[in-house]
């Protein structure tokens, strides 16, 4: 049986720049690097007037962030299908960079029979 892990995190009161796509790409690349994941391709979109979505397609699935800078809020999804990759490591890297004042974390484990 294979276990697939996913972390869904709501980040509140972020001090990091939630409206800078390049900064967020770097944050997610650092998270992927620390998880020892291979980045296949980054994808991003800047919304008007504010907000950014960044998705890194990984060899082991993906890591994504959606931001609402005007609320200092971000939604993070760290989804890995390799049992050797720990999504908590990626989450910790994002937390260090964005410095939320609080967060709510949900951890999902999916099973492939």
Buried (B, 14 or more C-beta within 10 A) or exposed (E): EEEBBBBBBBBEEBEBBBBBBEBBBBBBBBBBBBBEBEBEEBEBEBEEEEBBBBBBBBEBBBBBBBBBBEEBBBBBBBBBBBEEBBBEBBBBBBBEBBEBEEBEEEEEEEEEE
